[in-house]
């Protein structure tokens, strides 16, 4: 499958999705959003892929929505169609059965920040900048920013960023819990690959159940979430990898997981 606005590569169980609109700082146009949806559908169905890295390359992650396209939206109905397409793709990324790592350098603003929020783990280069400046356009985030950000960093900090539209640097993003790790610029992709390589070695179904337990459980009351966790736990006892993991522990050897 060919793409115009992204580059898609696979190797050693890792899928690498690179946003590729360098002339517009990887602004999230309709074509790019559509292609992200298509590639994540393919990734979800690909049994040879265990982990995903999404990046914008060395200079910028994504500087937000394509303002030229936004300027063409003149009615609430058109806005609804636009935001529903974006939300559907970001929801697909969030619910992808494989762990998704965002490797961020440069700007991750507006929709770019929301794209990073839809990922499971965020690795930032020390020159990364994050923000949701939609308020300065008379708008609010429409790709999950008002919901995912408070769940990640807390309501008060999220409101400050949303209300002011201020940008924060990588270290501040790390301090408030928006990113998992900050590394020197030249190391941000190698760090993302290092984490991905570690996850590739984990049992596939257990990884999937871990993600499912967290993503679904966080939207439930505690009693329902604990029951959901129990179901996920039980299912793993039908897998060969669970039996191999336990047996390897007993025999004091490294497990040999096969993804089943």
N, C-alpha and C positions, 0 to 999 in steps of 0.2 A: 504494500500500500504506500503510495507516494503522498508527501505532504509539502505544503508551501511555506507554512508559518512555524513549523516545528521540525526538529531533527530527531529521529527515533533510531536508537541503537540498542543492541542486546549482546551481552557476553557474560559467560560464567554465572548464569542465573540472575543477572542484574539487568533491568531495563533502564536506559538513560533517555529521558525526554528533555530536549533543550528547546526553549522558546527561541525563535529565530526571526525577529523583525528588527534588525540592528538599526535601521534608519529611523525607526520610531520608538527606540528604547524599549522594545518588546511590548508596546502598548497592546492591550487585549482587545483586538478587533473581533468581529463576528466569525471570520474565517479561522482565526487562531482558537477561539473557544470551541468551534465545531470540531476542529482537528484534535484538540485535547480530549473531547468526548469520544471520538472515534478510537484514538490510540489507547485510552484507558479501557474501553470495551475490549479491544484486542488483548491488552495485557491481562485483564481479568480471566480471559479464556485460555491464555497461554500457560500450559502446565510446565513449561521449561523456565518460566520466570518466577522468582521467589520474592524479589525486592525491586522497588522502583526508586530512582533518583530523578527529581525534576529540578532543572536549573535554567537560568537565563544566560549562562556563559560567564565570562570573566569580568565584563564591564557593568552589567545591570541585570537584575532579576526581571522585574517588569514595573514600568513607571506608571501603571494604572490603566484605566479603560482608554480606548481610542476616542479622544475628545471630538474629532471630526465626525465620528459615527454618533456619538452622544448628541451632538448639535443637531442631528437630523431627526431626533425623537421630539415630537411636538405635541403628542397627546398621551394621556394616561394609558390608553389601550396599547399604544406602541411601546410605552415604557414597560408595561406588564409583559409583553412578548419578549422584550430584550432581557429583563431581569430574570424571567423564568428560565430562559435558555442558559444564562450564566449560572444560576443557582443549581440547575439540574446537573451541569458538568462538575461544579465544585462538590456537590453532594456525591456524585459518582466517584470522584477522587477520594473523598473522605471515607466512603464505604467500600473502596477497593479492597478485595480480599487479601492483598499483599501489603506489607508495610511500605509507606511512601515517605521518602526523605526529601526535604527541600534544601538545596544547596544555594545559598543566597549571597551574592556580591552586589555592591552598588544599591540602587534604589529598589525597594519593594513597597510601592505606594498604592493606595486605593485598592483596585482589583488585584494588583500584584501582591499586596500584603494579605488580602483575603485568600488568594491562591495558596500562599505559604501557610496560612492558618488551617486550610483544609487538609494539609499534610500531617503525618504522624510525628515526625521529628524535623526540627529546623536547625541546620548548621549555618552559621553566619561568618562571612569574612569580616575582618576588622574594619573594613570600609563600608559595610552595609548600613543602609538607612531605612527605617520603617515608619509608616504613618498611614492614616486614613483621613486625607484632607478634603473629603467630599463636602464637608460643611462650607468650605470656601467657595463652592460652586452652587450653594443653595440646595445641596442634596444631602442624603445620608448614604452610607454603604448599602449596596443591594446584593452583594455576593456572600453574605453571612457574617460580615464584620461586626455588626451590632450584637450578634449572638455568640459567635465563636470566641471573640476576644474577651468578653467578660468571663466566660467559662474557663478561659486559659489564665488570665492575669488578675481576675477579680473585678467586681463591678465598679468600684471607685476609680481605679487606675484606667479602666477601659473608658469610662465616661469622660475623664479628663482628656484622653487622646481623641475621642470622638467629638467632643464639644469644641476643642481648640483647633483641631486639625494639625497640631504640631507634629513635627518629625522627631524621632529619637534615633540615636546611633546604636551600634551593635552592642556596646557594653551596657547601655541602659536597657536595651531589649533583653539582654541576658539577666540583668539584675531583677527585672520584674517578671521573668519567667516566660517571655514571649519566644525566646530561642533556647535551645538546649546547650549550645556550645558556641564560643567565638574563637576563631583561629586566625592566624595571619593570612592575608589575601592569597598568597601563593599556595596555601595548604588547604583551602576550603573544599576543593573537589576531592583531594586525596583523603581528607577526613571523612567526607560523605561516603566515599568508596570503601573506606576501612570499616565503617559501621555497617554498610550494606553487606560486605563480605562476611562479617560476623553473623548477620542475620540469615544469610544464605545457608549457613551450616545448621541452623535450628530446624526442628521438625515443622514441616509446612502447616499441617493441620492445627498444631498447637499454637503457632503464630496467628493463624486465622482466628482461632477461638479466643485468644487473648485480646485481639483487636475488637472482635465482635462483643465480647463481654464488657469492655470499656465503653465502646461507642454507643451501644444500646443501653447499657446500664446507667450511664450518666443522665439519661433522660427519664429514668424511672424513680419512683420512691425507693427508699433503701430496701424494704422488704421484698419488693418485686425484683430489684436489681440482684439481690442475693440469691433469689430463686433462679434468676436467669444465669447467674454465674454457676450455680450447681448443675444446670442443664448442660452448659458448655463443658464443665468438668467431666460429667458423665459420658458425653459423646466421645471424648478422647480415649476412653477405655475400649473402644471398638477399633482403634488404630494399631497398626503394626509398629509404628514408631514409639508409641507409649510403652509397649511391651519390650522393645529393644532398649529404650532408655532406662527402664527399671532393671533389666537384666545386665546391662553394661555397668550400672552403678554397683550391683551386687558383685559382679566379677572384677570390679575395679579396673575397667578399661574405658576407652573412648567409645561412645555410641556411634553406630553407623546408620544414620537415618536415611530412609529411602523415599520419604514423602507420601507414605500411605499409612 
